Amino acid sequence: MPKMKTHRGAAKRFKRTASGKFKGKNAFARHILEKKSAKRKRHLRGTTVMDKAVTPKLEKLLPYA
């Protein structure tokens, strides 16, 4: 059976942590920022651990991560 291909779009957006969880950028930080408070925008910076519900899907997209 041939090797599985890594989904390149997902590979650019998500990284695996040492404990096996996935981290990625926070949602809701791209546009319509005027109405969001400075505190909210500040907390949306950086990365966050992805929800457990999306982990199986990310494992399929990133088999070698």
Phi, psi and omega in degrees: 000136182289162178295149176281147177268140174283137176285110189294327178296317179290324181297329180282341187255337186230146175231152179265138178275172180296332181274359176097000177277168178251142175239151181200179182287150177290146175280169175068025181240016186263312182213178187054050184270346185298320183277352180271142182289159179300321179297316181297316180294323179296320180286343178276352177290160176077203185242166178219160176281131181290154181296150179299332184294330182265355181301314179300323179293319180292327178295326176290319181288329184236071186294337184248012182287000000 
